[in-house]
């Protein structure tokens, strides 16, 4: 059973921050608009979720010219 589960695709999300905005602001969003997040630039911590459940804490970085997350802690 475990061998067949190992190849199951899972949705993984890296959450950089959150913002509260009104429905009106959401509906008025246009390409190029900016949504300020509740985190500071110096705070590079990232919450990694697997299938909408918190699994890891990590740190935002880059690898081979792409954004990446380094896992620091298993939750």
PyMOL Python script that loads the backbone (N, CA, C, O; Angstrom):
from pymol import cmd

cmd.read_pdbstr("""\
ATOM      1  N   UNK A   1       0.836  -1.194   0.000  1.00  0.00           N
ATOM      2  CA  UNK A   1       0.000   0.000   0.000  1.00  0.00           C
ATOM      3  C   UNK A   1       0.877   1.252   0.000  1.00  0.00           C
ATOM      4  O   UNK A   1       0.612   2.192  -0.750  1.00  0.00           O
ATOM      5  N   UNK A   2       1.918   1.272   0.835  1.00  0.00           N
ATOM      6  CA  UNK A   2       2.777   2.458   0.922  1.00  0.00           C
ATOM      7  C   UNK A   2       3.468   2.745  -0.405  1.00  0.00           C
ATOM      8  O   UNK A   2       3.640   3.909  -0.766  1.00  0.00           O
ATOM      9  N   UNK A   3       3.866   1.711  -1.135  1.00  0.00           N
ATOM     10  CA  UNK A   3       4.519   1.929  -2.425  1.00  0.00           C
ATOM     11  C   UNK A   3       3.585   2.637  -3.401  1.00  0.00           C
ATOM     12  O   UNK A   3       4.027   3.507  -4.151  1.00  0.00           O
ATOM     13  N   UNK A   4       2.310   2.282  -3.404  1.00  0.00           N
ATOM     14  CA  UNK A   4       1.368   2.943  -4.311  1.00  0.00           C
ATOM     15  C   UNK A   4       1.059   4.358  -3.846  1.00  0.00           C
ATOM     16  O   UNK A   4       0.791   5.222  -4.681  1.00  0.00           O
ATOM     17  N   UNK A   5       1.087   4.626  -2.545  1.00  0.00           N
ATOM     18  CA  UNK A   5       0.818   5.971  -2.021  1.00  0.00           C
ATOM     19  C   UNK A   5       1.969   6.944  -2.285  1.00  0.00           C
ATOM     20  O   UNK A   5       1.745   8.150  -2.387  1.00  0.00           O
ATOM     21  N   UNK A   6       3.187   6.436  -2.394  1.00  0.00           N
ATOM     22  CA  UNK A   6       4.353   7.299  -2.592  1.00  0.00           C
ATOM     23  C   UNK A   6       4.259   8.134  -3.865  1.00  0.00           C
ATOM     24  O   UNK A   6       4.825   9.226  -3.919  1.00  0.00           O
ATOM     25  N   UNK A   7       3.570   7.659  -4.872  1.00  0.00           N
ATOM     26  CA  UNK A   7       3.454   8.368  -6.146  1.00  0.00           C
ATOM     27  C   UNK A   7       2.165   9.188  -6.260  1.00  0.00           C
ATOM     28  O   UNK A   7       1.856   9.702  -7.335  1.00  0.00           O
ATOM     29  N   UNK A   8       1.416   9.313  -5.169  1.00  0.00           N
ATOM     30  CA  UNK A   8       0.177  10.081  -5.185  1.00  0.00           C
ATOM     31  C   UNK A   8       0.493  11.571  -5.202  1.00  0.00           C
ATOM     32  O   UNK A   8       1.235  12.050  -4.345  1.00  0.00           O
ATOM     33  N   UNK A   9      -0.059  12.317  -6.167  1.00  0.00           N
ATOM     34  CA  UNK A   9       0.194  13.758  -6.204  1.00  0.00           C
ATOM     35  C   UNK A   9      -0.517  14.479  -5.062  1.00  0.00           C
ATOM     36  O   UNK A   9      -1.663  14.167  -4.738  1.00  0.00           O
ATOM     37  N   UNK A  10       0.172  15.445  -4.455  1.00  0.00           N
ATOM     38  CA  UNK A  10      -0.372  16.249  -3.364  1.00  0.00           C
ATOM     39  C   UNK A  10      -0.214  17.721  -3.693  1.00  0.00           C
ATOM     40  O   UNK A  10       0.752  18.113  -4.347  1.00  0.00           O
ATOM     41  N   UNK A  11      -1.150  18.532  -3.248  1.00  0.00           N
ATOM     42  CA  UNK A  11      -1.054  19.983  -3.411  1.00  0.00           C
ATOM     43  C   UNK A  11      -0.201  20.551  -2.281  1.00  0.00           C
ATOM     44  O   UNK A  11      -0.533  20.391  -1.107  1.00  0.00           O
ATOM     45  N   UNK A  12       0.900  21.215  -2.637  1.00  0.00           N
ATOM     46  CA  UNK A  12       1.800  21.820  -1.656  1.00  0.00           C
ATOM     47  C   UNK A  12       1.804  23.322  -1.904  1.00  0.00           C
ATOM     48  O   UNK A  12       2.009  23.768  -3.033  1.00  0.00           O
ATOM     49  N   UNK A  13       1.578  24.111  -0.841  1.00  0.00           N
ATOM     50  CA  UNK A  13       1.535  25.573  -0.943  1.00  0.00           C
ATOM     51  C   UNK A  13       2.527  26.178   0.028  1.00  0.00           C
ATOM     52  O   UNK A  13       2.678  25.699   1.152  1.00  0.00           O
ATOM     53  N   UNK A  14       3.205  27.230  -0.405  1.00  0.00           N
ATOM     54  CA  UNK A  14       4.097  28.000   0.469  1.00  0.00           C
ATOM     55  C   UNK A  14       3.423  29.342   0.717  1.00  0.00           C
ATOM     56  O   UNK A  14       3.241  30.128  -0.213  1.00  0.00           O
ATOM     57  N   UNK A  15       3.056  29.605   1.956  1.00  0.00           N
ATOM     58  CA  UNK A  15       2.313  30.806   2.322  1.00  0.00           C
ATOM     59  C   UNK A  15       3.299  31.871   2.794  1.00  0.00           C
ATOM     60  O   UNK A  15       3.951  31.712   3.827  1.00  0.00           O
ATOM     61  N   UNK A  16       3.404  32.959   2.027  1.00  0.00           N
ATOM     62  CA  UNK A  16       4.333  34.035   2.355  1.00  0.00           C
ATOM     63  C   UNK A  16       3.740  35.026   3.339  1.00  0.00           C
ATOM     64  O   UNK A  16       4.471  35.661   4.098  1.00  0.00           O
ATOM     65  N   UNK A  17       2.441  35.161   3.333  1.00  0.00           N
ATOM     66  CA  UNK A  17       1.767  36.104   4.213  1.00  0.00           C
ATOM     67  C   UNK A  17       0.288  36.100   3.912  1.00  0.00           C
ATOM     68  O   UNK A  17      -0.179  35.380   3.030  1.00  0.00           O
ATOM     69  N   UNK A  18      -0.446  36.909   4.651  1.00  0.00           N
ATOM     70  CA  UNK A  18      -1.883  37.002   4.458  1.00  0.00           C
ATOM     71  C   UNK A  18      -2.290  38.465   4.455  1.00  0.00           C
ATOM     72  O   UNK A  18      -1.559  39.331   4.936  1.00  0.00           O
ATOM     73  N   UNK A  19      -3.462  38.724   3.907  1.00  0.00           N
ATOM     74  CA  UNK A  19      -3.999  40.083   3.880  1.00  0.00           C
ATOM     75  C   UNK A  19      -5.510  40.007   3.993  1.00  0.00           C
ATOM     76  O   UNK A  19      -6.137  39.088   3.465  1.00  0.00           O
ATOM     77  N   UNK A  20      -6.083  40.962   4.675  1.00  0.00           N
ATOM     78  CA  UNK A  20      -7.537  41.097   4.729  1.00  0.00           C
ATOM     79  C   UNK A  20      -7.921  42.244   3.816  1.00  0.00           C
ATOM     80  O   UNK A  20      -7.465  43.373   3.997  1.00  0.00           O
ATOM     81  N   UNK A  21      -8.763  41.951   2.832  1.00  0.00           N
ATOM     82  CA  UNK A  21      -9.259  43.000   1.946  1.00  0.00           C
ATOM     83  C   UNK A  21     -10.763  42.817   1.787  1.00  0.00           C
ATOM     84  O   UNK A  21     -11.295  41.729   2.005  1.00  0.00           O
ATOM     85  N   UNK A  22     -11.425  43.875   1.414  1.00  0.00           N
ATOM     86  CA  UNK A  22     -12.872  43.807   1.247  1.00  0.00           C
ATOM     87  C   UNK A  22     -13.206  43.094  -0.056  1.00  0.00           C
ATOM     88  O   UNK A  22     -12.368  42.987  -0.951  1.00  0.00           O
ATOM     89  N   UNK A  23     -14.418  42.617  -0.150  1.00  0.00           N
ATOM     90  CA  UNK A  23     -14.883  41.981  -1.379  1.00  0.00           C
ATOM     91  C   UNK A  23     -14.845  42.978  -2.528  1.00  0.00           C
ATOM     92  O   UNK A  23     -14.504  42.608  -3.652  1.00  0.00           O
ATOM     93  N   UNK A  24     -15.183  44.216  -2.269  1.00  0.00           N
ATOM     94  CA  UNK A  24     -15.136  45.254  -3.308  1.00  0.00           C
ATOM     95  C   UNK A  24     -13.716  45.399  -3.852  1.00  0.00           C
ATOM     96  O   UNK A  24     -13.513  45.454  -5.065  1.00  0.00           O
ATOM     97  N   UNK A  25     -12.715  45.462  -2.929  1.00  0.00           N
ATOM     98  CA  UNK A  25     -11.320  45.576  -3.372  1.00  0.00           C
ATOM     99  C   UNK A  25     -10.899  44.342  -4.166  1.00  0.00           C
ATOM    100  O   UNK A  25     -10.178  44.456  -5.157  1.00  0.00           O
ATOM    101  N   UNK A  26     -11.345  43.172  -3.733  1.00  0.00           N
ATOM    102  CA  UNK A  26     -11.012  41.938  -4.442  1.00  0.00           C
ATOM    103  C   UNK A  26     -11.574  41.954  -5.868  1.00  0.00           C
ATOM    104  O   UNK A  26     -10.883  41.587  -6.817  1.00  0.00           O
ATOM    105  N   UNK A  27     -12.819  42.378  -6.008  1.00  0.00           N
ATOM    106  CA  UNK A  27     -13.460  42.401  -7.324  1.00  0.00           C
ATOM    107  C   UNK A  27     -12.867  43.468  -8.236  1.00  0.00           C
ATOM    108  O   UNK A  27     -12.958  43.357  -9.458  1.00  0.00           O
ATOM    109  N   UNK A  28     -12.255  44.512  -7.644  1.00  0.00           N
ATOM    110  CA  UNK A  28     -11.669  45.598  -8.426  1.00  0.00           C
ATOM    111  C   UNK A  28     -10.208  45.361  -8.785  1.00  0.00           C
ATOM    112  O   UNK A  28      -9.606  46.199  -9.457  1.00  0.00           O
ATOM    113  N   UNK A  29      -9.613  44.236  -8.355  1.00  0.00           N
ATOM    114  CA  UNK A  29      -8.196  43.994  -8.630  1.00  0.00           C
ATOM    115  C   UNK A  29      -7.932  43.921 -10.124  1.00  0.00           C
ATOM    116  O   UNK A  29      -8.691  43.317 -10.882  1.00  0.00           O
ATOM    117  N   UNK A  30      -6.840  44.548 -10.526  1.00  0.00           N
ATOM    118  CA  UNK A  30      -6.416  44.561 -11.923  1.00  0.00           C
ATOM    119  C   UNK A  30      -4.977  44.064 -11.997  1.00  0.00           C
ATOM    120  O   UNK A  30      -4.269  44.049 -10.990  1.00  0.00           O
ATOM    121  N   UNK A  31      -4.553  43.665 -13.161  1.00  0.00           N
ATOM    122  CA  UNK A  31      -3.174  43.273 -13.379  1.00  0.00           C
ATOM    123  C   UNK A  31      -2.257  44.427 -12.994  1.00  0.00           C
ATOM    124  O   UNK A  31      -2.467  45.558 -13.432  1.00  0.00           O
ATOM    125  N   UNK A  32      -1.251  44.153 -12.186  1.00  0.00           N
ATOM    126  CA  UNK A  32      -0.315  45.183 -11.745  1.00  0.00           C
ATOM    127  C   UNK A  32      -0.637  45.748 -10.373  1.00  0.00           C
ATOM    128  O   UNK A  32       0.201  46.432  -9.784  1.00  0.00           O
ATOM    129  N   UNK A  33      -1.838  45.480  -9.841  1.00  0.00           N
ATOM    130  CA  UNK A  33      -2.183  45.944  -8.497  1.00  0.00           C
ATOM    131  C   UNK A  33      -1.326  45.213  -7.469  1.00  0.00           C
ATOM    132  O   UNK A  33      -0.823  44.120  -7.730  1.00  0.00           O
ATOM    133  N   UNK A  34      -1.167  45.822  -6.309  1.00  0.00           N
ATOM    134  CA  UNK A  34      -0.346  45.260  -5.235  1.00  0.00           C
ATOM    135  C   UNK A  34      -1.217  45.044  -4.007  1.00  0.00           C
ATOM    136  O   UNK A  34      -1.974  45.928  -3.609  1.00  0.00           O
ATOM    137  N   UNK A  35      -1.104  43.867  -3.412  1.00  0.00           N
ATOM    138  CA  UNK A  35      -1.796  43.566  -2.158  1.00  0.00           C
ATOM    139  C   UNK A  35      -0.743  43.486  -1.065  1.00  0.00           C
ATOM    140  O   UNK A  35       0.053  42.547  -1.059  1.00  0.00           O
ATOM    141  N   UNK A  36      -0.710  44.450  -0.132  1.00  0.00           N
ATOM    142  CA  UNK A  36       0.273  44.380   0.956  1.00  0.00           C
ATOM    143  C   UNK A  36      -0.024  43.200   1.891  1.00  0.00           C
ATOM    144  O   UNK A  36      -1.173  42.979   2.276  1.00  0.00           O
ATOM    145  N   UNK A  37       1.010  42.454   2.246  1.00  0.00           N
ATOM    146  CA  UNK A  37       0.868  41.311   3.139  1.00  0.00           C
ATOM    147  C   UNK A  37       1.186  41.715   4.565  1.00  0.00           C
ATOM    148  O   UNK A  37       1.723  42.796   4.806  1.00  0.00           O
ATOM    149  N   UNK A  38       0.857  40.850   5.508  1.00  0.00           N
ATOM    150  CA  UNK A  38       1.065  41.147   6.924  1.00  0.00           C
ATOM    151  C   UNK A  38       2.471  40.785   7.402  1.00  0.00           C
ATOM    152  O   UNK A  38       2.693  40.665   8.607  1.00  0.00           O
ATOM    153  N   UNK A  39       3.419  40.610   6.489  1.00  0.00           N
ATOM    154  CA  UNK A  39       4.787  40.284   6.863  1.00  0.00           C
ATOM    155  C   UNK A  39       5.736  41.367   6.366  1.00  0.00           C
ATOM    156  O   UNK A  39       5.439  42.075   5.404  1.00  0.00           O
ATOM    157  N   UNK A  40       6.879  41.488   7.033  1.00  0.00           N
ATOM    158  CA  UNK A  40       7.892  42.463   6.644  1.00  0.00           C
ATOM    159  C   UNK A  40       8.894  41.808   5.701  1.00  0.00           C
ATOM    160  O   UNK A  40       9.006  40.584   5.650  1.00  0.00           O
ATOM    161  N   UNK A  41       9.609  42.625   4.967  1.00  0.00           N
ATOM    162  CA  UNK A  41      10.611  42.116   4.023  1.00  0.00           C
ATOM    163  C   UNK A  41      11.666  41.296   4.758  1.00  0.00           C
ATOM    164  O   UNK A  41      12.132  40.280   4.243  1.00  0.00           O
ATOM    165  N   UNK A  42      12.037  41.724   5.936  1.00  0.00           N
ATOM    166  CA  UNK A  42      13.076  41.018   6.684  1.00  0.00           C
ATOM    167  C   UNK A  42      12.592  39.654   7.178  1.00  0.00           C
ATOM    168  O   UNK A  42      13.398  38.764   7.450  1.00  0.00           O
ATOM    169  N   UNK A  43      11.273  39.496   7.291  1.00  0.00           N
ATOM    170  CA  UNK A  43      10.716  38.228   7.752  1.00  0.00           C
ATOM    171  C   UNK A  43      10.556  37.300   6.557  1.00  0.00           C
ATOM    172  O   UNK A  43       9.594  37.423   5.799  1.00  0.00           O
ATOM    173  N   UNK A  44      11.485  36.380   6.387  1.00  0.00           N
ATOM    174  CA  UNK A  44      11.478  35.496   5.223  1.00  0.00           C
ATOM    175  C   UNK A  44      10.893  34.132   5.573  1.00  0.00           C
ATOM    176  O   UNK A  44      11.068  33.174   4.820  1.00  0.00           O
ATOM    177  N   UNK A  45      10.199  34.032   6.710  1.00  0.00           N
ATOM    178  CA  UNK A  45       9.644  32.737   7.093  1.00  0.00           C
ATOM    179  C   UNK A  45       8.430  32.412   6.229  1.00  0.00           C
ATOM    180  O   UNK A  45       7.663  33.294   5.842  1.00  0.00           O
ATOM    181  N   UNK A  46       8.279  31.125   5.940  1.00  0.00           N
ATOM    182  CA  UNK A  46       7.234  30.642   5.055  1.00  0.00           C
ATOM    183  C   UNK A  46       6.565  29.448   5.714  1.00  0.00           C
ATOM    184  O   UNK A  46       7.237  28.567   6.250  1.00  0.00           O
ATOM    185  N   UNK A  47       5.249  29.421   5.672  1.00  0.00           N
ATOM    186  CA  UNK A  47       4.493  28.268   6.137  1.00  0.00           C
ATOM    187  C   UNK A  47       4.219  27.387   4.930  1.00  0.00           C
ATOM    188  O   UNK A  47       3.684  27.855   3.925  1.00  0.00           O
ATOM    189  N   UNK A  48       4.584  26.108   5.026  1.00  0.00           N
ATOM    190  CA  UNK A  48       4.359  25.170   3.922  1.00  0.00           C
ATOM    191  C   UNK A  48       3.188  24.271   4.307  1.00  0.00           C
ATOM    192  O   UNK A  48       3.205  23.603   5.341  1.00  0.00           O
ATOM    193  N   UNK A  49       2.172  24.273   3.445  1.00  0.00           N
ATOM    194  CA  UNK A  49       0.982  23.463   3.680  1.00  0.00           C
ATOM    195  C   UNK A  49       0.924  22.344   2.648  1.00  0.00           C
ATOM    196  O   UNK A  49       1.267  22.539   1.482  1.00  0.00           O
ATOM    197  N   UNK A  50       0.488  21.177   3.091  1.00  0.00           N
ATOM    198  CA  UNK A  50       0.245  20.046   2.201  1.00  0.00           C
ATOM    199  C   UNK A  50      -1.237  19.717   2.323  1.00  0.00           C
ATOM    200  O   UNK A  50      -1.730  19.395   3.404  1.00  0.00           O
ATOM    201  N   UNK A  51      -1.946  19.804   1.182  1.00  0.00           N
ATOM    202  CA  UNK A  51      -3.396  19.580   1.174  1.00  0.00           C
ATOM    203  C   UNK A  51      -4.091  20.404   2.268  1.00  0.00           C
ATOM    204  O   UNK A  51      -4.923  19.884   3.012  1.00  0.00           O
ATOM    205  N   UNK A  52      -3.741  21.686   2.356  1.00  0.00           N
ATOM    206  CA  UNK A  52      -4.342  22.657   3.281  1.00  0.00           C
ATOM    207  C   UNK A  52      -4.063  22.389   4.761  1.00  0.00           C
ATOM    208  O   UNK A  52      -4.755  22.939   5.617  1.00  0.00           O
ATOM    209  N   UNK A  53      -3.080  21.568   5.079  1.00  0.00           N
ATOM    210  CA  UNK A  53      -2.692  21.347   6.464  1.00  0.00           C
ATOM    211  C   UNK A  53      -1.244  21.779   6.649  1.00  0.00           C
ATOM    212  O   UNK A  53      -0.396  21.509   5.799  1.00  0.00           O
ATOM    213  N   UNK A  54      -0.960  22.457   7.770  1.00  0.00           N
ATOM    214  CA  UNK A  54       0.393  22.930   8.062  1.00  0.00           C
ATOM    215  C   UNK A  54       1.321  21.739   8.290  1.00  0.00           C
ATOM    216  O   UNK A  54       1.065  20.898   9.150  1.00  0.00           O
ATOM    217  N   UNK A  55       2.418  21.677   7.498  1.00  0.00           N
ATOM    218  CA  UNK A  55       3.380  20.578   7.641  1.00  0.00           C
ATOM    219  C   UNK A  55       4.758  21.065   8.031  1.00  0.00           C
ATOM    220  O   UNK A  55       5.444  20.404   8.811  1.00  0.00           O
ATOM    221  N   UNK A  56       5.187  22.216   7.502  1.00  0.00           N
ATOM    222  CA  UNK A  56       6.559  22.676   7.711  1.00  0.00           C
ATOM    223  C   UNK A  56       6.604  24.186   7.913  1.00  0.00           C
ATOM    224  O   UNK A  56       5.716  24.911   7.464  1.00  0.00           O
ATOM    225  N   UNK A  57       7.651  24.648   8.596  1.00  0.00           N
ATOM    226  CA  UNK A  57       8.068  26.044   8.571  1.00  0.00           C
ATOM    227  C   UNK A  57       9.361  26.086   7.772  1.00  0.00           C
ATOM    228  O   UNK A  57      10.208  25.200   7.883  1.00  0.00           O
ATOM    229  N   UNK A  58       9.495  27.121   6.975  1.00  0.00           N
ATOM    230  CA  UNK A  58      10.684  27.216   6.149  1.00  0.00           C
ATOM    231  C   UNK A  58      11.125  28.648   5.978  1.00  0.00           C
ATOM    232  O   UNK A  58      10.604  29.561   6.619  1.00  0.00           O
ATOM    233  N   UNK A  59      12.098  28.833   5.099  1.00  0.00           N
ATOM    234  CA  UNK A  59      12.692  30.142   4.842  1.00  0.00           C
ATOM    235  C   UNK A  59      12.741  30.362   3.332  1.00  0.00           C
ATOM    236  O   UNK A  59      13.176  29.491   2.579  1.00  0.00           O
ATOM    237  N   UNK A  60      12.289  31.536   2.905  1.00  0.00           N
ATOM    238  CA  UNK A  60      12.279  31.884   1.491  1.00  0.00           C
ATOM    239  C   UNK A  60      13.699  32.112   1.007  1.00  0.00           C
ATOM    240  O   UNK A  60      14.506  32.737   1.695  1.00  0.00           O
ATOM    241  N   UNK A  61      14.000  31.600  -0.181  1.00  0.00           N
ATOM    242  CA  UNK A  61      15.323  31.777  -0.761  1.00  0.00           C
ATOM    243  C   UNK A  61      15.263  31.568  -2.259  1.00  0.00           C
ATOM    244  O   UNK A  61      14.198  31.682  -2.867  1.00  0.00           O
ATOM    245  N   UNK A  62      16.397  31.266  -2.849  1.00  0.00           N
ATOM    246  CA  UNK A  62      16.475  31.037  -4.291  1.00  0.00           C
ATOM    247  C   UNK A  62      17.438  29.893  -4.568  1.00  0.00           C
ATOM    248  O   UNK A  62      18.387  29.658  -3.820  1.00  0.00           O
ATOM    249  N   UNK A  63      17.169  29.183  -5.670  1.00  0.00           N
ATOM    250  CA  UNK A  63      18.038  28.101  -6.114  1.00  0.00           C
ATOM    251  C   UNK A  63      17.943  28.037  -7.633  1.00  0.00           C
ATOM    252  O   UNK A  63      16.853  27.914  -8.192  1.00  0.00           O
ATOM    253  N   UNK A  64      19.077  28.120  -8.283  1.00  0.00           N
ATOM    254  CA  UNK A  64      19.137  28.101  -9.747  1.00  0.00           C
ATOM    255  C   UNK A  64      18.184  29.130 -10.365  1.00  0.00           C
ATOM    256  O   UNK A  64      17.423  28.813 -11.279  1.00  0.00           O
ATOM    257  N   UNK A  65      18.236  30.353  -9.859  1.00  0.00           N
ATOM    258  CA  UNK A  65      17.453  31.486 -10.357  1.00  0.00           C
ATOM    259  C   UNK A  65      15.946  31.309 -10.205  1.00  0.00           C
ATOM    260  O   UNK A  65      15.175  31.942 -10.925  1.00  0.00           O
ATOM    261  N   UNK A  66      15.520  30.462  -9.284  1.00  0.00           N
ATOM    262  CA  UNK A  66      14.105  30.274  -8.986  1.00  0.00           C
ATOM    263  C   UNK A  66      13.886  30.448  -7.503  1.00  0.00           C
ATOM    264  O   UNK A  66      14.783  30.184  -6.703  1.00  0.00           O
ATOM    265  N   UNK A  67      12.680  30.898  -7.123  1.00  0.00           N
ATOM    266  CA  UNK A  67      12.347  30.974  -5.709  1.00  0.00           C
ATOM    267  C   UNK A  67      12.300  29.564  -5.143  1.00  0.00           C
ATOM    268  O   UNK A  67      11.939  28.610  -5.832  1.00  0.00           O
ATOM    269  N   UNK A  68      12.674  29.452  -3.868  1.00  0.00           N
ATOM    270  CA  UNK A  68      12.682  28.151  -3.206  1.00  0.00           C
ATOM    271  C   UNK A  68      12.371  28.334  -1.728  1.00  0.00           C
ATOM    272  O   UNK A  68      12.434  29.445  -1.202  1.00  0.00           O
ATOM    273  N   UNK A  69      12.039  27.247  -1.074  1.00  0.00           N
ATOM    274  CA  UNK A  69      11.790  27.253   0.372  1.00  0.00           C
ATOM    275  C   UNK A  69      12.686  26.214   1.006  1.00  0.00           C
ATOM    276  O   UNK A  69      12.667  25.046   0.619  1.00  0.00           O
ATOM    277  N   UNK A  70      13.473  26.641   1.983  1.00  0.00           N
ATOM    278  CA  UNK A  70      14.307  25.710   2.766  1.00  0.00           C
ATOM    279  C   UNK A  70      13.503  25.318   4.009  1.00  0.00           C
ATOM    280  O   UNK A  70      13.073  26.180   4.776  1.00  0.00           O
ATOM    281  N   UNK A  71      13.306  24.029   4.197  1.00  0.00           N
ATOM    282  CA  UNK A  71      12.536  23.527   5.348  1.00  0.00           C
ATOM    283  C   UNK A  71      13.408  23.640   6.598  1.00  0.00           C
ATOM    284  O   UNK A  71      14.520  23.116   6.651  1.00  0.00           O
ATOM    285  N   UNK A  72      12.871  24.341   7.606  1.00  0.00           N
ATOM    286  CA  UNK A  72      13.588  24.505   8.874  1.00  0.00           C
ATOM    287  C   UNK A  72      12.996  23.659   9.998  1.00  0.00           C
ATOM    288  O   UNK A  72      13.711  23.247  10.911  1.00  0.00           O
ATOM    289  N   UNK A  73      11.693  23.401   9.929  1.00  0.00           N
ATOM    290  CA  UNK A  73      11.047  22.705  11.032  1.00  0.00           C
ATOM    291  C   UNK A  73       9.852  21.900  10.519  1.00  0.00           C
ATOM    292  O   UNK A  73       9.078  22.382   9.692  1.00  0.00           O
ATOM    293  N   UNK A  74       9.712  20.688  11.011  1.00  0.00           N
ATOM    294  CA  UNK A  74       8.535  19.860  10.715  1.00  0.00           C
ATOM    295  C   UNK A  74       7.512  20.128  11.817  1.00  0.00           C
ATOM    296  O   UNK A  74       7.826  20.050  13.005  1.00  0.00           O
ATOM    297  N   UNK A  75       6.307  20.439  11.412  1.00  0.00           N
ATOM    298  CA  UNK A  75       5.253  20.759  12.395  1.00  0.00           C
ATOM    299  C   UNK A  75       4.491  19.529  12.828  1.00  0.00           C
ATOM    300  O   UNK A  75       3.576  19.626  13.646  1.00  0.00           O
TER     301      UNK A  75
END
""", "prot")
cmd.dss("prot")
cmd.show_as("cartoon", "prot")
cmd.util.cbc("prot")
cmd.orient("prot")
